[in-house]
Amino acid sequence: MNRDRYGLPLTTTSDRAAAYYREGVDCMLSAWHGAEDAFDKAIAEDPTFALAHVGRARLHQLNMEGGNARALAAQARELAAGATSREKGHVEVIAAAIEGKPKLAVSGAEAHLEEYPRDAQVLSMLLGAFGLYAFSGRADHDAAKLAICERHASHYGEDWWFLGYLGWSHTEAGNLSIGRRLSERAMELRSANANTAHGLSHAMFEQGDMAAGRQFLSQWMPAHDRKSFLHGHLAWHVALTLLDAGDLDGALAIYEQHIKPAGRPYPPLNIFTDGASLLWRLALAGQTGLEAHWRDVAAYGEKYFPQAGAHFADLHFALAAAITGNNALEARLAQLEARAADGKLLPGQAAIDLCRGIRAFAQGDNAKAIRLLEPALAELTRIGGSHAQRELWEDTLIVAYMRAGHGDRAARRISARLDRRPSARDEAWSRQAQRS
């Protein structure tokens, strides 16, 4: 019988289909270009291979090709009727996520992993900054990611994919030295692994080791296929290190070369949130002349996220709409209020207050921005994403403090951050706060 790389049986009699499937899974787990082609080849070799269909469906979902994703997931369900119980459960978890049933996907994944802990693709669905736990609205999602990794660690040993995600989960849970060590070990096991390069970048960022992060990525990225879906986001990490060093022109050049919407082969959620957040950070740092870029990002958001639903995108939609000053933000806030009333806005009222606070800040009403943002930050983790991504809202509050003449409050916030992580930018802001 054919098996996947983790020794789990595959219901296909085609050795070639199984080999292409293993290649596709490894590309997905390493965030490396080639998964689409590999799954397509697996399906061509064996059109009845359910797991190849649902793997391809997941890639369609990431690229916001919803119709294709749902069609292939439905086909995978039909094909799985003749497969093993493990494969049936695997298909059901991924299909639930594709069909917009995140709670069912989470509970299904947790139960599935109790019986099949080495089903790495199912485990991967729960993890990461954009995984099911992160976007669940839970305040403890960082702890949940680490807990499920540790629960199943004995089944993986020195597996390159697992160590990478275990390391990143430690990093996001605040165990920085452990997270960095595990991430470095995973890179030793497989250097062609963008997911672990990403996790290692986060560890360096959280430790305040910006120069090391920039050096690591500058040496590693040239060998990374630019069509791989994390390439633009890794460039965003380089830009963060340049912002910390005060190199605004360098950070803007990264945006223009790697991130701005221009036919990029990356998932729309990455393109939109990376673009909006980097432009906002540049504006906070004093960069001018960004108007054309903001119009591009706003148009991209309206194209790919025209209605409220993906709350992390909605919060970044607020950034672009607030800066461009169009009426789209009012409509989006009304949609968010309706979702909150129906219990469908997973982060709850905090998400709405963060959007309103951003709008007040963009309008120059720093007092109102402070009133909205300050209490909402206590619930900030509920919006998902990583620590590095969520820091934008605290950055905005700090600048609002200084613009409103509350240098003492800004200084306290900055001091707490400097106690956790050295930062050249925060040190500069601390000096500015003491003068304001």
C-alpha positions as CSV (number, residue, x, y, z in Angstrom):
1,M,0.0,0.0,0.0
2,N,1.2,3.5,-0.8
3,R,1.8,5.8,2.2
4,D,2.5,9.5,2.9
5,R,5.8,10.7,4.3
6,Y,4.4,10.2,7.9
7,G,3.6,6.5,7.2
8,L,-0.1,6.9,6.8
9,P,-1.9,4.8,4.2
10,L,-3.0,6.5,0.9
11,T,-5.9,5.1,-1.0
12,T,-4.4,5.0,-4.5
13,T,-2.9,2.2,-6.5
14,S,-0.7,4.6,-8.5
15,D,2.8,4.9,-7.2
16,R,3.3,8.0,-9.3
17,A,0.2,9.6,-7.9
18,A,1.4,8.9,-4.3
19,A,4.8,10.3,-5.1
20,Y,3.3,13.5,-6.6
21,Y,1.0,13.8,-3.6
22,R,3.9,13.5,-1.1
23,E,5.7,16.2,-3.1
24,G,2.7,18.5,-3.0
25,V,2.3,18.0,0.8
26,D,6.0,18.8,1.4
27,C,5.7,21.9,-0.7
28,M,2.6,23.0,1.3
29,L,4.3,22.3,4.6
30,S,7.4,24.2,3.6
31,A,5.5,27.0,1.9
32,W,7.4,26.3,-1.3
33,H,6.2,26.8,-4.9
34,G,5.1,23.7,-6.7
35,A,2.3,22.2,-4.6
36,E,-0.4,23.1,-7.2
37,D,1.5,21.4,-10.0
38,A,2.2,18.3,-7.8
39,F,-1.4,17.9,-6.8
40,D,-2.6,18.4,-10.4
41,K,-0.2,15.6,-11.5
42,A,-1.4,13.3,-8.7
43,I,-5.0,13.8,-9.8
44,A,-4.0,13.2,-13.5
45,E,-2.4,9.9,-12.5
46,D,-5.3,8.9,-10.3
47,P,-8.6,10.9,-10.8
48,T,-10.1,8.9,-7.8
49,F,-7.4,10.0,-5.3
50,A,-9.4,11.9,-2.7
51,L,-6.5,13.4,-0.7
52,A,-5.0,14.9,-3.8
53,H,-8.3,16.6,-4.6
54,V,-8.7,18.1,-1.1
55,G,-5.1,19.2,-1.1
56,R,-5.6,21.1,-4.3
57,A,-8.9,22.5,-2.9
58,R,-7.0,23.9,0.0
59,L,-4.6,25.8,-2.3
60,H,-7.6,27.2,-4.2
61,Q,-9.0,28.4,-0.9
62,L,-5.7,30.2,0.1
63,N,-5.8,31.9,-3.3
64,M,-9.4,33.0,-2.7
65,E,-10.7,30.9,-5.6
66,G,-13.7,29.9,-3.6
67,G,-15.7,28.2,-6.3
68,N,-12.9,25.9,-7.3
69,A,-12.1,25.2,-3.7
70,R,-15.6,24.2,-2.8
71,A,-16.1,22.1,-6.0
72,L,-12.9,20.1,-5.4
73,A,-13.7,19.6,-1.7
74,A,-17.1,18.2,-2.6
75,Q,-15.5,15.9,-5.1
76,A,-13.0,14.8,-2.5
77,R,-15.9,13.9,-0.1
78,E,-17.4,11.7,-2.7
79,L,-14.1,10.0,-3.5
80,A,-13.3,9.5,0.1
81,A,-16.3,7.2,0.5
82,G,-14.0,4.4,-0.7
83,A,-11.0,5.5,1.3
84,T,-9.8,4.8,4.8
85,S,-11.4,6.3,7.9
86,R,-8.3,8.5,8.4
87,E,-8.6,9.9,4.9
88,K,-12.3,10.5,5.3
89,G,-11.6,12.5,8.5
90,H,-8.8,14.4,6.8
91,V,-11.1,15.4,4.0
92,E,-13.9,16.5,6.4
93,V,-11.6,18.8,8.4
94,I,-10.2,20.6,5.3
95,A,-13.6,20.7,3.6
96,A,-15.2,22.3,6.8
97,A,-12.5,25.0,6.7
98,I,-13.1,25.6,3.0
99,E,-16.9,25.8,3.5
100,G,-16.6,28.5,6.2
101,K,-17.2,26.3,9.2
102,P,-14.2,27.1,11.4
103,K,-15.6,25.8,14.7
104,L,-16.5,22.5,13.1
105,A,-13.0,22.4,11.5
106,V,-11.3,23.0,14.8
107,S,-13.2,20.5,16.8
108,G,-12.9,18.0,13.9
109,A,-9.2,18.5,13.7
110,E,-8.6,18.1,17.4
111,A,-10.6,14.9,17.5
112,H,-9.0,13.6,14.3
113,L,-5.5,14.2,15.7
114,E,-6.3,12.2,18.9
115,E,-6.6,9.1,16.6
116,Y,-4.1,10.1,13.9
117,P,-1.6,12.5,15.4
118,R,0.8,12.2,12.5
119,D,-1.7,13.7,10.0
120,A,0.5,16.7,9.6
121,Q,-1.7,18.5,7.1
122,V,-4.6,18.5,9.6
123,L,-2.3,19.7,12.4
124,S,-1.0,22.4,10.2
125,M,-4.5,23.8,9.7
126,L,-4.6,24.7,13.4
127,L,-1.3,26.5,13.5
128,G,0.4,29.6,12.3
129,A,-0.6,33.3,12.3
130,F,-3.5,32.6,9.8
131,G,-4.5,29.2,11.1
132,L,-7.8,28.1,12.6
133,Y,-6.7,28.8,16.2
134,A,-5.4,32.3,15.3
135,F,-8.6,33.3,13.6
136,S,-10.9,31.6,16.1
137,G,-11.4,34.8,18.2
138,R,-9.8,33.1,21.2
139,A,-7.6,35.3,23.4
140,D,-5.4,32.2,24.2
141,H,-4.7,31.1,20.7
142,D,-1.0,31.4,21.1
143,A,-1.1,29.0,24.1
144,A,-3.5,26.7,22.2
145,K,-1.0,26.3,19.3
146,L,1.8,25.5,21.6
147,A,-0.3,23.1,23.7
148,I,-1.4,21.0,20.7
149,C,2.1,20.9,19.3
150,E,3.4,19.6,22.7
151,R,0.6,17.2,23.0
152,H,1.6,15.4,19.8
153,A,5.4,16.1,19.8
154,S,6.3,12.5,20.7
155,H,4.9,11.4,17.4
156,Y,7.1,13.6,15.3
157,G,10.6,13.5,16.8
158,E,13.1,15.4,14.6
159,D,10.7,16.1,11.7
160,W,11.7,19.2,9.9
161,W,8.1,20.5,9.5
162,F,7.0,19.8,13.1
163,L,10.1,21.3,14.7
164,G,9.6,24.5,12.7
165,Y,6.0,24.9,13.9
166,L,6.9,23.9,17.4
167,G,9.6,26.5,17.4
168,W,7.3,29.2,16.1
169,S,4.6,28.3,18.6
170,H,7.1,28.7,21.4
171,T,8.1,32.0,20.0
172,E,4.5,33.4,19.9
173,A,3.9,32.0,23.4
174,G,6.8,34.1,24.7
175,N,9.4,31.3,25.0
176,L,11.8,33.1,22.7
177,S,15.1,31.3,23.3
178,I,13.4,27.9,22.9
179,G,11.5,29.0,19.8
180,R,14.7,30.3,18.1
181,R,16.7,27.2,19.0
182,L,14.0,24.9,17.6
183,S,13.6,27.0,14.5
184,E,17.3,27.0,13.8
185,R,17.4,23.2,14.2
186,A,14.5,22.8,11.8
187,M,16.4,25.0,9.2
188,E,19.4,22.7,9.6
189,L,17.2,19.7,8.8
190,R,15.6,21.3,5.7
191,S,16.8,24.8,4.5
192,A,14.2,24.8,1.7
193,N,11.5,25.6,4.2
194,A,9.9,29.0,4.0
195,N,7.6,28.3,6.9
196,T,10.5,27.8,9.3
197,A,12.4,30.7,7.8
198,H,9.3,32.7,8.7
199,G,9.2,31.4,12.2
200,L,12.9,32.1,12.7
201,S,12.4,35.6,11.5
202,H,9.7,36.0,14.1
203,A,12.0,34.8,16.9
204,M,14.7,37.2,15.9
205,F,12.2,40.1,15.7
206,E,10.7,39.3,19.1
207,Q,14.2,39.1,20.6
208,G,15.0,42.5,19.1
209,D,17.8,41.0,17.0
210,M,16.8,43.0,13.9
211,A,20.3,43.0,12.3
212,A,20.5,39.2,12.6
213,G,17.0,38.8,11.1
214,R,17.9,41.1,8.1
215,Q,21.1,39.2,7.5
216,F,19.5,35.8,7.7
217,L,16.8,36.7,5.2
218,S,19.1,38.5,2.9
219,Q,21.2,35.3,2.7
220,W,18.3,32.9,2.6
221,M,15.8,34.5,0.3
222,P,17.8,34.5,-3.0
223,A,17.4,30.7,-3.1
224,H,13.6,30.9,-2.4
225,D,11.4,30.7,-5.4
226,R,9.7,34.2,-5.7
227,K,6.4,32.5,-6.7
228,S,6.2,30.8,-3.3
229,F,3.3,32.3,-1.3
230,L,5.4,33.5,1.7
231,H,8.0,35.3,-0.4
232,G,6.3,38.7,-0.2
233,H,5.6,38.3,3.5
234,L,9.2,37.5,4.2
235,A,10.1,40.7,2.3
236,W,7.7,42.4,4.7
237,H,9.8,41.1,7.6
238,V,12.9,42.6,6.0
239,A,11.1,45.9,5.8
240,L,10.3,45.8,9.5
241,T,14.0,45.5,10.3
242,L,14.7,48.5,8.0
243,L,11.9,50.5,9.7
244,D,13.5,49.7,13.1
245,A,16.8,51.1,11.8
246,G,15.1,54.3,10.5
247,D,15.6,53.4,6.9
248,L,12.3,54.5,5.5
249,D,13.4,54.7,1.9
250,G,14.7,51.1,2.2
251,A,11.4,49.9,3.6
252,L,9.4,51.7,0.9
253,A,11.6,50.1,-1.7
254,I,10.8,46.7,-0.3
255,Y,7.1,47.5,-0.6
256,E,7.4,48.6,-4.2
257,Q,9.6,45.7,-5.3
258,H,7.9,42.8,-3.4
259,I,4.6,43.7,-1.8
260,K,2.5,46.3,-3.6
261,P,-0.4,44.8,-5.5
262,A,0.9,44.2,-9.0
263,G,0.1,40.7,-10.2
264,R,1.8,39.1,-7.2
265,P,1.5,35.3,-7.1
266,Y,0.7,35.4,-3.3
267,P,-2.6,34.8,-1.4
268,P,-4.7,38.0,-1.4
269,L,-4.9,38.0,2.4
270,N,-1.1,38.2,2.5
271,I,-0.8,40.9,-0.2
272,F,-3.5,43.1,1.3
273,T,-2.6,42.9,5.0
274,D,1.2,43.2,4.3
275,G,0.7,46.2,2.0
276,A,-1.7,48.1,4.3
277,S,0.2,47.5,7.4
278,L,3.6,48.4,6.0
279,L,2.2,51.6,4.5
280,W,0.6,52.5,7.9
281,R,3.9,51.9,9.7
282,L,5.7,54.0,7.1
283,A,3.2,56.8,7.7
284,L,3.6,56.6,11.5
285,A,7.4,56.9,11.0
286,G,6.9,60.1,9.0
287,Q,7.1,58.9,5.4
288,T,5.2,61.1,2.9
289,G,4.1,60.7,-0.7
290,L,2.3,57.5,-0.1
291,E,-1.1,58.6,-1.5
292,A,-0.9,56.6,-4.8
293,H,0.2,53.5,-2.9
294,W,-2.7,53.8,-0.5
295,R,-5.2,54.1,-3.4
296,D,-3.8,50.9,-4.9
297,V,-4.1,49.0,-1.7
298,A,-7.6,50.4,-1.0
299,A,-8.7,49.3,-4.5
300,Y,-7.2,45.8,-3.9
301,G,-9.1,45.5,-0.6
302,E,-12.4,46.5,-2.2
303,K,-11.8,43.9,-5.0
304,Y,-10.8,40.9,-2.8
305,F,-12.6,41.7,0.4
306,P,-15.7,43.6,-0.7
307,Q,-17.8,42.5,2.3
308,A,-17.1,42.0,6.0
309,G,-16.3,38.4,7.0
310,A,-12.5,37.8,7.2
311,H,-12.0,39.9,10.3
312,F,-8.3,40.2,10.0
313,A,-8.8,41.6,6.5
314,D,-11.6,43.9,7.8
315,L,-9.2,45.5,10.3
316,H,-6.7,46.2,7.5
317,F,-9.5,47.4,5.3
318,A,-10.0,50.1,7.9
319,L,-6.4,51.3,7.6
320,A,-6.7,51.8,3.8
321,A,-10.3,53.3,3.9
322,A,-9.4,55.7,6.8
323,I,-6.4,57.0,4.9
324,T,-8.1,57.4,1.5
325,G,-11.1,59.0,3.2
326,N,-13.8,57.2,1.2
327,N,-17.1,56.1,2.5
328,A,-16.3,52.4,2.4
329,L,-15.3,52.3,6.1
330,E,-18.8,53.4,7.2
331,A,-20.3,50.6,5.3
332,R,-17.8,48.1,6.6
333,L,-18.4,49.2,10.2
334,A,-22.1,48.7,9.7
335,Q,-21.5,45.2,8.4
336,L,-19.2,44.5,11.4
337,E,-21.8,45.7,13.8
338,A,-24.4,43.4,12.2
339,R,-22.0,40.4,12.4
340,A,-21.3,41.3,16.1
341,A,-25.0,41.4,16.8
342,D,-25.4,37.9,15.2
343,G,-22.4,36.5,17.2
344,K,-20.5,36.0,13.9
345,L,-17.7,38.6,14.6
346,L,-15.3,36.3,16.5
347,P,-13.1,39.0,18.1
348,G,-16.3,40.8,19.2
349,Q,-16.6,44.5,19.9
350,A,-12.8,45.0,20.2
351,A,-12.5,44.6,16.4
352,I,-15.0,47.4,15.8
353,D,-13.3,49.7,18.3
354,L,-10.0,49.1,16.7
355,C,-11.4,50.1,13.3
356,R,-13.1,53.2,14.8
357,G,-9.9,54.1,16.6
358,I,-7.9,53.9,13.4
359,R,-10.4,56.2,11.7
360,A,-10.3,58.8,14.5
361,F,-6.5,58.7,14.3
362,A,-6.5,59.2,10.6
363,Q,-8.9,62.2,11.0
364,G,-6.5,63.8,13.5
365,D,-8.7,63.2,16.6
366,N,-6.1,61.7,18.8
367,A,-8.2,62.0,22.0
368,K,-10.9,59.9,20.5
369,A,-8.4,57.4,19.0
370,I,-6.9,57.0,22.5
371,R,-10.4,56.4,24.1
372,L,-11.1,53.7,21.5
373,L,-7.8,52.0,21.1
374,E,-6.6,51.9,24.7
375,P,-9.3,49.5,26.1
376,A,-9.4,47.6,22.8
377,L,-5.7,46.6,23.1
378,A,-6.6,44.4,26.0
379,E,-8.5,42.2,23.6
380,L,-6.1,42.6,20.7
381,T,-4.9,39.0,20.5
382,R,-8.5,38.0,19.5
383,I,-8.0,39.4,16.0
384,G,-5.4,36.7,15.2
385,G,-2.2,37.2,13.2
386,S,1.2,37.3,14.9
387,H,2.6,39.5,17.6
388,A,4.6,41.4,14.9
389,Q,1.4,42.1,12.9
390,R,-0.7,43.1,15.9
391,E,1.9,45.6,17.1
392,L,0.7,48.1,14.6
393,W,-2.3,49.0,16.8
394,E,-0.2,49.7,19.8
395,D,2.2,51.7,17.6
396,T,-0.8,53.8,16.6
397,L,-1.8,54.3,20.2
398,I,1.7,55.4,21.2
399,V,1.9,58.0,18.4
400,A,-1.6,59.2,19.3
401,Y,-0.4,59.7,22.9
402,M,2.5,61.8,21.7
403,R,0.4,63.8,19.3
404,A,-2.1,64.5,22.1
405,G,0.6,65.7,24.5
406,H,0.5,62.6,26.7
407,G,4.2,61.8,26.6
408,D,4.1,60.2,30.0
409,R,1.6,57.6,28.9
410,A,3.5,56.9,25.7
411,A,6.7,56.5,27.7
412,R,5.2,53.9,30.0
413,R,4.0,51.9,27.0
414,I,7.4,52.1,25.3
415,S,9.2,51.2,28.5
416,A,7.2,48.0,28.9
417,R,8.0,47.1,25.3
418,L,11.7,47.8,25.8
419,D,11.8,45.6,28.9
420,R,10.5,42.8,26.6
421,R,12.5,43.5,23.5
422,P,15.2,46.0,22.5
423,S,14.3,48.2,19.6
424,A,16.1,51.2,18.0
425,R,12.8,52.6,16.9
426,D,11.2,52.3,20.4
427,E,14.3,53.9,21.9
428,A,13.9,56.9,19.5
429,W,10.2,57.1,20.4
430,S,11.0,57.0,24.1
431,R,13.2,60.1,23.7
432,Q,10.5,61.8,21.7
433,A,7.9,60.9,24.3
434,Q,10.0,62.4,27.1
435,R,10.1,65.7,25.1
436,S,6.4,65.8,24.3
